[in-house]
Amino acid sequence: MTVSELEANTNDLHAKYEAAFAHVEQEIDRKDVELEDLQETIGKLGEQIYQLEDENESLKEEHLRLREDEAAERERLEALAAALKEVKLSCA
């Protein structure tokens, strides 16, 4: 091999290295953007989870309150029915 052939090979290898390096840098940049997007999505989903947990807790509390209200209304209606039966029996 001659010096000019070695130089040509070296230049060719250098060009290939530069192209590969540029490609790797582009991939890194693309992955960085993708990672940032995913981190943002994770943050949004985390916030949404907290909101849904708060909403779920509120719904549980409302459900419990409604059950208590229904139980109180049932007791009131049972007492009213019993009182009406007594009135009916006393009038008969």
Secondary structure, DSSP 8 states (H G I E B T S, - for coil): --HHHHHHHHHHHHHHHHHHHHHHHHHHHHHHHHHHHHHHHHHHHHHHHHHHHHHHHHHHHHHHHHHHHHHHHHHHHHHHHHHHHHHHHHH-
